[in-house]
């Protein structure tokens, strides 16, 4: 879920609860609450350095079982999600800059 509500089309996602300490605090290095396995895999894929675009597209289709358009819709929604920023700040900030530069060119 984003702060505005659930991410649309998130039917492939699995919920993985965060690790907690005995006091109930979320431990460092664990995924933020409600950031699904699918969302983490999308962010991890964007953080990788792909040698060939077709390899990335194949990973999206075969490993994540998503259409490319659906993948990019989910990714775009994740860029506005604070939990995604907490999970992969470098990747999210880089993609936000790319998105903003594309918007400003229009």
N, C-alpha and C positions, 0 to 999 in steps of 0.2 A: 504494500500500500504506500502511496505517496501521501504527503500532507493533505492533498486535495482528494484523496480516495485511492482505490486500488488501481494498479497499472492495468490498462485495458489489454485483454488477450493474454492473460497470465495463466492460462489453463495448464501449461506444461510444468509450472513451477512446483517445487516441493518446499515445505516449510522446515527449516532447520533452526531449532532454538539456540540462542547464544549460550556460551559457557558462562557460568556464574560462580562467584566465590561463595563462601559460607555465609557472608553477610548479604548475599543477594545481588551484589554489584556485577555488572557485565565485565568480564576480564578483558584486558587489552589484547588485541590481535584476533579477537573473535568477531564474527560478522555482526553488524548492528541488528537489533531486533527486527524481525519480519522481512529482512532482505533475503529473498529466496535463493536456492541453489542455482536456478536458471539465471537470475539477475547477476549473481556473482560470476557465473561462467561467461555471461555477456561482457561484463567489465574486464574479466581476465583476458578474454579474447581480444578486446580492444587495447589492452596493455601490452600484448605480444607484438613482436616485430615479425611480420609476415614477409617471406621472401617473394611470394607470388600471390596476387589477388585471388586467383582461382583456388589456392589452398585454403584461404580464409573462407571463401564462399562454400567450399566443400565441407569444411568443419561446421559451418552454420547449418547447412542442410542435413548432413549425416550425423553429426554428434549432438547438436542441439535440437534437431528435428523441427526446424523452423524455415518458413519461406523467407527469402532475403528481405522482402518488404516488411514482414512482421518483425523480423530481427531489428531492423532500423527504427521501426515505430517504438519498440520496447526500449531500445537504446536511447532514443530521443527523450522518452519519458523519464528514464533513469537519470539523465543529465540534470533534471530539475528536482531530483529526490535527494534530500539531505543525507539519507542513509547510504546512498551510493557514494556521495562525497566523502563520508566517513570511512567507507570501505576502500576506495581507490582514489584518493585526492589528486594525485598527479595525473592519472588518466582522465578523470572527470574534468578537471580544470583545463587540460589540453583540448579535450573535445568541445568544451564550452567555448574556448577561444576560436576554434575552427568553425563552429556553428555560427558564432557571432560575426566572424569575418565574412562568411558566406551571405549572411543576412544583410550586412552593410553594403555588399556589392550589388544587391538587387535594386 
